[in-house]
Amino acid sequence: MPYLFALALTLLVEVPVYVAALTVSAHVRPARAGAAALMVNCVTHPPLWWFLAHVPAADYWGYFAAAEAAVCGVEALLLRRVLRLKGPVPYAASVTANAASVIAGLLLI
């Protein structure tokens, strides 16, 4: 899957999930939630893509799982900081958004 397609798919799937989760659960304005979702993905997606491109094929799925877990943590921490959130909402939103985009990607490959 070409990088720009993967990034577009990620944004298409994750941004609406983040917006819904953050507006309903944390009462963040939709525009602010969307901007934060775009930002966290622009920070994490390029290094994730680069890293996974260098993983040996035999070990791919283990590294993939670990890398996705790290992305969830980084995105949640960035959301906490940027949106000044407390509690589990940024973590739940991150896991949900990233799970949705992983499922979408797996369905397309």
N, C-alpha and C positions, 0 to 999 in steps of 0.2 A: 504494500500500500504506500503510495507516495506521501511524503511528509505533509505537504499542504492539504491534501485530502484528509489525512489523519487529524491534523489540527482543526480543519473546518468541521469535521464530524464531532470531534471532542467539544468544540465550542457550541455547536448546534444542539448537542445533547446536554452538556453540563450547565450552560448558562441558564436555561429555563428551570432546571432542577434547583440550582442555587437560588435563583430569584424566588421561586415558590417557597422553598424551605426558609429562607431568611426573612421574607416578608411576613409569612404566617407565624413562624415560631419566634422570631426575634424582633419583629416590627420594624425592620429596616425598609426604607423607601425602595420601591422597585428599581429605580434608576441607579441608586447607590449600590444595591445588591448586584445588579447586572454589571456595573463597572468593576466591583470587587471580584466577581466571578471571572470576568475577562482578564483582570490583572493576575489573579492567582494561576490561571491556566497559562498565561504568557510567561510566567516565571518558571513553572514546573514542566511544561510540555517539551520545550527544546532539550533540556538536559535528560529527561526521561527517554526521549526518542534516540538521542545520541548514545546513551548508556546501553539501551536494548539492542542497538545496531552492532555493538561490540561484544555481546554475550555469545558464548559458544552455543551452537544449536542444541547440543545434548543437554545443556543445563538451563535452557531458555525459560521454562515455566517456573522453576524455583526462583530464578532471578527476577522474572516478571512479577511474581507475587510479592517479593520483597520490595521491589522498586515501586509498585503500586501502593503498597502500605506506606512507604516513605513519602510518596506524593500526597497521600491522604493527610498524613501528619503535617507536612509542610504547608499545604493549602489551608488546613484548619488553623494552624498557628498564624498564618498571614491574615486570615479572616478575623481572628480574635483581635489582632493588633490594629488592622486597618479600620475595622468597624467597631472596635472597642466592645467586643462581646465577651460575656462570661458564661460559664456553664458548658453543657454538652452540645449545644446547637451547632457551632461551627464544625465540630467533629462528626456529628451525625449527618450534616449537610454534605460534608466532604466525602464521606464514605458512600453516601447515597448517589451523589453526582458521579463519582468515579466508577462506581459499580455499574451505573447506567451506561456510561460511555464504553466501558470494557465489554459489556454485553452487546452493545450496538456494533462495536468493532469486530467482535467474534462472529456476529451474525453476517457480517459483510465479507469476511475472509474465507 
